Amino acid sequence: MKARGAKSFVVALGVALLTSVSAIASPPAEIDDQFTSEKPLGTGQLSWLMFDAYTAELWCDAGAWSYDVPFALRIKYEMDFSKTDLIERTLKEMDGQQKLTADERKNLTIALEASFPDVAENDTITAVYQPSGVTTFYHNGEETGAITDKTLSQRFFDIWLGEKTSEPKLRKKLLGL
């Protein structure tokens, strides 16, 4: 009887592991119809002091990331952030790489106000980039807004993927370097 119980446990464990792996090894629902890759190009976590802020995943079908192909950056938050905090941090990070002009700041703020919600632990924001320069945002799988200016879209993603990022270790992990 013990052997039968152990065998049942092993089978149940195997099913649980396969279910977990299949859940991890597929794109999130909001990008499932846009990408065929079964796993992200790279994944990394951003932490401050001893707090995990978020986990980021970079999805693309190409073997390497570039602005010439569609890609998605998905962030799963490990703590709460207000919409205002997200927008201010985004603008600060962009200014840190290259100062935004007054018009760029105004246009970007309008787009981010429409696109960014308050986020709670386990919420996700996914930003999908198209080579035309349009970036579409999703909060927990629901479309929320877009940046339609190619330069601002690329500058937004440079926060994580650009050579002047404030988080070079995270960049390397996302790019699979």
Buried (B, 14 or more C-beta within 10 A) or exposed (E): EEEEEEEEEEEEEEEEEEEEEEEEEEBBEBBEEBBEBEEBBBBBBBEEEEEEBBBBBBBBEEEEBEBEBBBBBBBBBBEEBEBEEBBEEBBEBBEEBEEBEEEBBEBBBEBBEEBBBEBEEEBBBBBBBBEEBBBBBBBBEEEBBBBBBBEBBBBBBBBBBBEEBEBEEBBEBBBBE
